[in-house]
């Protein structure tokens, strides 16, 4: 597993790989969609590679697994399993086993919509993998340079005498689209970039109404046919005539909204827009709502000994959700964390290590902004914030393991609610006693059970190698002197782990 602190590289276009003359790859079957992206390369000679794929791979094979006399049924099953696992393309090496690509394999790839590449004898599989990594490194460098330059230009624009129009101008130029600032009543206060027509402008204004808060005495402005009592999201997206529309609520409750109409979305563009949203939230003014003063008062009271439940009303609510968030493209910094808080509609943000924690009022249903993975706790009162923090951390681990943009902790009644808490705690302590003092084993066992025994997903959730997961689970089985393949054992252990 790579170092979790290293930002992941962007995917590589399959067409860019085919364009490498030094590789000599040739597409022999399947779609030629220019949007097909390769996230990594995997080599396997297994007849069923499904258990070893995470999705997004270019799978390379020399066909050693193909039995003599294999017919269409074999190749159909083989290709369908690759597609089911999320593989994006198959590279078939012409040496040393086969001189040509089997016709039945090409037919199966055509049937299932899987691009099939012919890898010539002179090209090694390691050479293909190296080319992918080189293209990824180039793309990452270009993306980081683009985002860095945009950050600098937006910061400079915010320091000018007339900062709001300057920030909008820089944002529209960097994204190649149009940026609009909507006021609390939905009026267009400022705009920059090419006008994309009345239809796009009207759609962007409607999208802005979706994220505009309706509290603080402002007149509600629900979308047509919408429910005025619904939770207000902090951001919303839509697509019209090939144009990506995004609306960001600026701060918590101010009523200002940033609308962006640009081309095809990407993580770098969303990061740039999020930074602009943070700057515009500051420029449009916390002083207009008094929330900054309320937070200062809450902090002073906490420092002077008040209980969290006594100061929570100053922050805007009695019940809250804890959100743990991790960016997909780069390690979080202060600007990215502030942008996330703005997208979630909360200024209560803690950028700690590679995870950003946010306190969000229960009335706002968190939505995962593009480029972020979120774990969300149940809605609780201030006294239960520490427990909610643990819930959010576990939800984030599950979201990363299952590649879901957002996972919310379930708050439904459970079996352990039927057992007296003292008895349940005693049973859990005795059952897990052999693992006492080894938190790594406990965390691995909990994660492994929550992911139904998946080695790969557990490895992703814990940021360790899959072999490390296997070793830890084997150690747990030995210390507990039990069979972890037994569903009754798993159920009892899960019951106990929920008490820890």
HELIX and SHEET records of a PDB file:
HELIX    1   1 UNK A   14  UNK A   18  1                                   5    
HELIX    2   2 UNK A   49  UNK A   52  5                                   4    
HELIX    3   3 UNK A   72  UNK A   84  1                                  13    
HELIX    4   4 UNK A  103  UNK A  112  1                                  10    
HELIX    5   5 UNK A  125  UNK A  158  1                                  34    
HELIX    6   6 UNK A  163  UNK A  175  1                                  13    
HELIX    7   7 UNK A  198  UNK A  211  1                                  14    
HELIX    8   8 UNK A  267  UNK A  284  1                                  18    
HELIX    9   9 UNK A  286  UNK A  288  5                                   3    
HELIX   10  10 UNK A  291  UNK A  303  1                                  13    
HELIX   11  11 UNK A  308  UNK A  315  1                                   8    
HELIX   12  12 UNK A  334  UNK A  344  1                                  11    
HELIX   13  13 UNK A  382  UNK A  384  5                                   3    
HELIX   14  14 UNK A  385  UNK A  402  1                                  18    
HELIX   15  15 UNK A  415  UNK A  418  5                                   4    
HELIX   16  16 UNK A  421  UNK A  431  1                                  11    
HELIX   17  17 UNK A  433  UNK A  435  5                                   3    
HELIX   18  18 UNK A  439  UNK A  450  1                                  12    
HELIX   19  19 UNK A  455  UNK A  462  1                                   8    
HELIX   20  20 UNK A  466  UNK A  480  1                                  15    
HELIX   21  21 UNK A  487  UNK A  497  1                                  11    
SHEET    1   A 2 UNK A  12  UNK A  13  0                                        
SHEET    2   A 2 UNK A  37  UNK A  38 -1                                        
SHEET    1   B 5 UNK A  26  UNK A  29  0                                        
SHEET    2   B 5 UNK A 115  UNK A 119 -1                                        
SHEET    3   B 5 UNK A  89  UNK A  93  1                                        
SHEET    4   B 5 UNK A  57  UNK A  61  1                                        
SHEET    5   B 5 UNK A  40  UNK A  43  1                                        
SHEET    1   C 5 UNK A 188  UNK A 192  0                                        
SHEET    2   C 5 UNK A 178  UNK A 182 -1                                        
SHEET    3   C 5 UNK A 257  UNK A 262 -1                                        
SHEET    4   C 5 UNK A 243  UNK A 249 -1                                        
SHEET    5   C 5 UNK A 235  UNK A 240 -1                                        
SHEET    1   D 5 UNK A 349  UNK A 352  0                                        
SHEET    2   D 5 UNK A 355  UNK A 361 -1                                        
SHEET    3   D 5 UNK A 319  UNK A 327 -1                                        
SHEET    4   D 5 UNK A 372  UNK A 376 -1                                        
SHEET    5   D 5 UNK A 406  UNK A 408  1                                        
SHEET    1   E 4 UNK A 349  UNK A 352  0                                        
SHEET    2   E 4 UNK A 355  UNK A 361 -1                                        
SHEET    3   E 4 UNK A 319  UNK A 327 -1                                        
SHEET    4   E 4 UNK A 380  UNK A 381 -1                                        
END                                                                             
